Amino acid sequence: MNIQSVFQALQSASDFELFRLKVAIDKLLEDFERINVLRPNLLLTINAACQQLSCILVARLALLIAKIIKTILGRW
């Protein structure tokens, strides 16, 4: 996956498109085996993403990431 292309697409995404993406991510994170694979790298990925995104997008993603982490931590 080309992360830079993903970041560029997210920067131009509408609120509705970001909402649809959030729903899709939430569904993927309901798979506990997938979460166990992602967990060690989740914070590293989040930090890398935040460094490359614009301030507006970082604020939008911060809310999404906080909800994802809250969901993950709430299940353990």
Secondary structure as GFF3:
##gff-version 3
##sequence-region A 1 76
A	DSSP	alpha_helix	3	11	.	.	.	ID=ss1
A	DSSP	alpha_helix	15	29	.	.	.	ID=ss2
A	DSSP	alpha_helix	32	52	.	.	.	ID=ss3
A	DSSP	alpha_helix	55	75	.	.	.	ID=ss4
###
